[in-house]
Amino acid sequence: MAKDLAMHEKLEVHEVLLFKTSCLTKTTAMLELVEDKKLKEIMKEDIEKSTKAVKDLRSILEEA
């Protein structure tokens, strides 16, 4: 599938990867400042999902 991506699609995947990486970095940094347990759990879940998304996006770009 990834081998069939056009150049503009590869660039869009790269843009999403940069955005998700930035969000992941910010969430990870902010986690230490959060005191609310519920919010902290939400952020931890987001970190797990974002980490998987970053790995998936990287693998797509590696295949392209």
C-alpha positions as MATLAB code, in Angstrom:
seq = 'MAKDLAMHEKLEVHEVLLFKTSCLTKTTAMLELVEDKKLKEIMKEDIEKSTKAVKDLRSILEEA';
ca = [
       0.000    0.000    0.000;
       2.646    2.525    1.028;
       4.603    1.876   -2.155;
       1.629    3.157   -4.132;
       1.627    6.574   -2.446;
       2.141    9.606   -4.644;
       4.731   12.196   -3.638;
       2.128   14.601   -2.229;
       0.662   11.779   -0.146;
       4.088   10.932    1.263;
       4.539   14.583    2.192;
       1.161   14.627    3.932;
       2.047   11.502    5.914;
       5.314   13.193    6.869;
       3.437   16.308    8.025;
       1.107   14.195   10.175;
       4.133   12.381   11.600;
       5.750   15.689   12.567;
       2.517   16.893   14.163;
       1.983   13.679   16.150;
       5.617   13.706   17.287;
       5.267   17.299   18.459;
       2.045   16.518   20.332;
       3.619   13.444   21.908;
       6.616   15.452   23.088;
       4.405   18.155   24.577;
       2.083   15.693   26.320;
       5.031   13.801   27.770;
       6.566   17.022   29.084;
       3.279   18.284   30.533;
       2.505   14.978   32.259;
       4.846   15.812   35.138;
       2.975   19.060   35.835;
      -0.512   17.547   35.990;
      -1.955   16.811   39.416;
      -5.473   15.660   38.498;
      -5.566   11.840   38.420;
      -8.224   11.582   35.708;
      -6.402   14.017   33.424;
      -3.124   12.205   34.045;
      -4.717    8.890   33.013;
      -6.120   10.476   29.852;
      -2.697   11.871   29.016;
      -1.006    8.504   29.624;
      -3.506    6.838   27.306;
      -2.862    9.530   24.699;
       0.892    8.942   24.997;
       0.419    5.212   24.359;
      -1.819    5.778   21.344;
       0.367    8.542   19.938;
       3.479    6.388   20.301;
       1.790    3.650   18.286;
       0.636    6.181   15.680;
       4.168    7.546   15.321;
       5.551    4.023   14.851;
       2.868    3.235   12.263;
       3.490    6.456   10.344;
       7.241    5.833   10.352;
       6.732    2.337    8.979;
       4.509    3.719    6.216;
       7.205    6.194    5.227;
       9.913    3.517    5.350;
       7.908    1.336    2.960;
       7.261    4.216    0.556;
];
